[in-house]
């Protein structure tokens, strides 16, 4: 039985630590929701991808080709009497806005239609920061905003019950911070939900103008007054009374941030925390404001939805300025807003490297991006109209200029060349296969219909790659694992498009094809160029066996091979391969094709992974755990971990949550925060962990017991050092990761990094070197080596090693991985013992 099914069937009240999206997914099944549909979009993706995907025998679930289709699918489920949840990120709401708005005004008894909308107000991987609450309000759809992981776990049932009771769709709007952080959850009751018996003919559910008028009037005259009464009396509204001198009105994830400030500083202010943000319980809010003998603050994410609503009602509240750019609060910002003293951090003596997100080492898009960059440099191309997805990252290779939203690239190009017909052979549109089938095909049809010449490029990697490799119409199999019958190229041909197909790992073919189709565009033709190559995340492990080597005598040190983060040059310009190199998954090395003298070539294929080259110690098979009640552990423990995407920060955090749970912190609280989105593509990543007297995944400055930096210069990232308590401990890896196009001379000097860490206890550890010495040629176990090192520091020295062993085994139970992780962990403990001896 897989882990998700176990969570969906375990006993009521059992405690566990879950990511917010997984807590919600498990809650859907346990509460008897009949169906879940959606479209992948960070930070909502894991609900289906990592959660419900694994229990397809317990719930009807699948991906639709876009959000509008998913909304319509959900509405169809509700017309059958079933309760359906539709998942998406905020931009997806606007893509599905027509069916969302149209379905909002039906008033007849039916199954529940619940929307799970994940916001990303940072943003980490979202193209805009539009607050959707005013739009949702204009559709008169109630909005519930969970405040913690436990509420997120029960949100689907609550929303479905409201939907059934009031004959309305319901929005669950949750922050990306809550979606992607982990927290303590006690499993809900296992329930079954009967279908709703539809009592009227389906022809009642019709958006003819005459019925639309009647439905609108009924929503405002009957449904809304009933919803207002419901929210006024909802137990989800909580009023925590303090000394009456300062009041805070908040909701959603901001509630966690406010309580982190209160717990950390011991301040006694009044908190009114709302469950629903539409409609609002104005009687309760008025009563709260009248009870405060001092300022009332509104703490909310997004723009200033609640603040504006209260000010329109004549209430005097303090929040953001009218055009304040703040979209997400953290505990430090809240403390400063309330006037509580927080020390201002001294800027580090050195600055970290800029780390723009990048496509993966070995990505089939890379050679295409390089060729486009060179054509732009040679003035053969002027403008590339990009789109949303992995192709967006070609911007950082100067191979994409502009983009707008999902599927818009070709229509952008078409409009541009209608106004600039002389540019038709100097520009292209670009998008991925998933985006083409999402909404890009509309523009393909439009261009063909309008007979607009030009070039459209589809980078076809078979999967919805940017969000983690979910199946789509172009994948070999669908969500249920069945053979996919949709054929992209046949569909394009049926539309009347002229198609040219080229292998993404063949540089010469790409150059030839691009040159020819642009020439054809000058003559009035429209061509769709399809560049093929499977996403490397979905390639079999055997594909990674190609190892590259450099012939030092042939090499001219020209730097033309420096096209990938898997290869870097030393101070003399000689390239070498690092652990990021994938060998272009045995498809044809990009760097070798860039070399003009043939100095780069594959070494002999490696037949077995590096772990087999070293005899690893036998790990314990039966771990005897101490009684958590016998342990003497801190009331609160907090750690922050920084690194670069791909270094295993997320795994590190998962192990820490398991450790805390095994140590008995499940009786208080366990919270973990993490970065997702484009940061996975080689960008800066941070994970935070706290247990005990903790509330928020975001730490108040000066409250972390220890900082861990998996990459040396990442310790300099703004806001990181300020998290550490005075005199605290920094575990500093000796690993240096160079972004695409950056050489050694740009890296912060070692001396300046150490100068920035003066005043702290710095323990330097070569975790990557230790991982490589264990035979891990990828170096991916360096994070486990660092865990071993962390376990020997003063902050974690009281945790018995057996708890760490069990935590590691819980996260990765497969015997081979457990053996490798045990060896890496023990190597880290031994390494730290040596470091401490040398330090003393």
Protein Blocks (a to p, Z undefined) as FASTA:
>chain_A
ZZklmmmmmcehiacdddfklmmmmmmmmnopabdcdddddfklmmmmmmmmmmmmlocc
dddfbfklmmmmmmmmmmnopacdddddfklmmmmmmmmmmmmmpcbdcddddddddddf
kbmbbcbfcdfklmmmmnopacdddfbfklmmmmmmmmmmmmmmnopacdddddfklmmm
ccdddddddddddddddfbdfklmccbfklmmmmmmmmmmmmmmmmmmmmmmpckbccdd
dehlaccddehjllmmmmmmmmmnopacdddddfbfcdcdfklmmmmmmmpgcdddddde
hjllmlmmmmmnopacddddfklcbfbdcfklmmmmnopacddddddfbdcdddddddde
hiaklmmmmmmmmmmmnopafbdcddedjklmmmmnopafbdcbehilmmmmmmmmmmmm
mlmmmcccdddfklmmmmmmmmmmmmmmnopacddddddehiafknnopacfkbmbdfko
pacfbdfklmmmmnopacddddfklmklmmmmmmmmmmmmmnopacddddedddfklgcf
klmmpccdddfklpgolopmmmbfkbccdfkopacddfklgolnonopfklmmpmnlpac
cddddfbdfklmpccddddfbdcdddfklpccdfbdcddddddehilmmmmmmmmmmmmm
mnopmmmcccddddehjllnopacdddddehjafbfbdcehiafbdcdfbfklmmpghkl
mmpcghiacdddfbdcddehiafklpccfklmmmmmgoiacddddfklmmmmnopanomm
mmmmmmmmmmmmmklmmpcfklmmmmmmmmmmcfklmmmmmmmmmmmmmmmmmmmmmmZZ
